[in-house]
Amino acid sequence: ARFTQPLNPLQVGETPIACWVTQPHSSPAGASPPSPQETQLLHWLFGCPLQSGDVAAESFLRPAPTDLLMEIGPRLNFSTAFSTNVASVCRAVGLGCVERVERSHRYLLQCARRPTPAEEAALEGVLSDRMTEQRYEEPIRSFAVAARPAPTWHVDVLGGGRTALEGASRELGLAFDSWDLDFYTELFTKLGRNPTSVECFDLAQSNSEHSRHWFFKGRLLVDGKEVAESLFGSIMRTQESSNPNNVIKFSDNSSAVQGRAVCSLWPRDPSRPSCFEKRTSTRHVVFTAETHNFPTGVAPFSGAATGAGGRIRDVQCTGRGAHVVAGTAGYSFGNLHIPGYALPWEDPALPYPQKYAHPLQVALRASDGASDYGNKFGEPVLAGFARSFGQRLPDGQRREWIKPIMFSGGFGAMEDIHVHKEPPDPGPSPHPLPVLLPLHP
């Protein structure tokens, strides 16, 4: 079943595009076709309660011969967070037949002439996020995808040594550095077996720049001489001369500093509807921050959104639970090259990597993504920074934030009784839970 819902037209004041109309629609995928009663309920669920006739099974858009109707939606090989939330709502209202719901957008571009294939490709690049979205050449009728998992194969480390692993790194795009190649070659040689392509990919992700947190506690060598303490140790040592007001430090998802007694309203019995009463309790201030640089550089909106979302999760998972209050966001990117606003230090001839979004896209879409995710959790972004820099030095070196920085910070509050986590209780199963390890026989 497919449903469409119109939005107000968006005007574009340049040729050959005279008007730009966007129309989102949702495509439910259920175990069986919806009945007339279920279809009526879906119309009510997707529509506006104050407006009738705003949802239909067919498109509202009527393109002329020279117009371009383009539909952009999520890649179908994964289910989006939107689908998870909407499918849950469907089940809550009795639509158990709905398993997946995806939302796409149709864009009607009214043109003086039919766009060329190159112009269509350029428009698709502007309207879509190449990392998470795709163009639907025709309306989708099923969420099935033709792609199938590639067969697993073994990397002949025992026979080819480091050279074999280096070849797999190039073929799979694993970006193993020299240390990785030496370490894993020695590891699998000791194990006496060859790794699979899946294991190599798993190791590359687990040991990637984005996940290499253990690096901060490793041995630090400067000019061939070992430093007495690790990077993380030098950071922790600052606590020896700072205000001793830490409630949580270097031991949880977030840090917390000593709060104060506050009076607030509490439900008398949180397990059922009950009256509220005033209570005075000690509430501490929680703060955490992280960066999400590479994902934001590749897909600015979703990269910044998941960066803010991961940081929100860190606040909520502090101790036995904390509440989010507000967030901060910061961005550092290269020269913007704003159309019609050339600046004297910007050199349009300098190239930018194709795998990264342009700095102007990062400035616009990353800010939207971080705010969008926070708004869905009731966390506003109250402060932040944005810095653009790019310069060619006299000796020819280029200094620029080619890879952007996306900083997400946030503070919250937690009760004093929730500071320390409790040990987990044993589960009812007599068998231990399975643990997935990257190295398995």
Secondary structure as UniProt FT lines:
FT   STRAND          3..4
FT   STRAND          10..14
FT   TURN            15..16
FT   STRAND          17..30
FT   HELIX           36..46
FT   TURN            49..50
FT   TURN            65..66
FT   STRAND          68..74
FT   TURN            76..77
FT   HELIX           81..92
FT   TURN            93..94
FT   TURN            96..97
FT   STRAND          98..111
FT   HELIX           117..127
FT   TURN            130..132
FT   STRAND          133..136
FT   HELIX           157..160
FT   HELIX           162..172
FT   HELIX           178..191
FT   HELIX           197..206
FT   TURN            209..211
FT   HELIX           213..217
FT   STRAND          221..222
FT   TURN            223..224
FT   STRAND          225..226
FT   HELIX           231..236
FT   HELIX           237..241
FT   STRAND          246..248
FT   STRAND          255..267
FT   TURN            270..271
FT   STRAND          276..291
FT   HELIX           293..298
FT   HELIX           300..316
FT   TURN            319..320
FT   STRAND          323..333
FT   TURN            339..340
FT   TURN            344..345
FT   TURN            348..349
FT   TURN            354..355
FT   HELIX           359..361
FT   HELIX           362..366
FT   HELIX           367..376
FT   TURN            377..378
FT   STRAND          381..388
FT   STRAND          390..392
FT   TURN            394..395
FT   STRAND          398..400
FT   STRAND          405..415
FT   HELIX           416..418
//
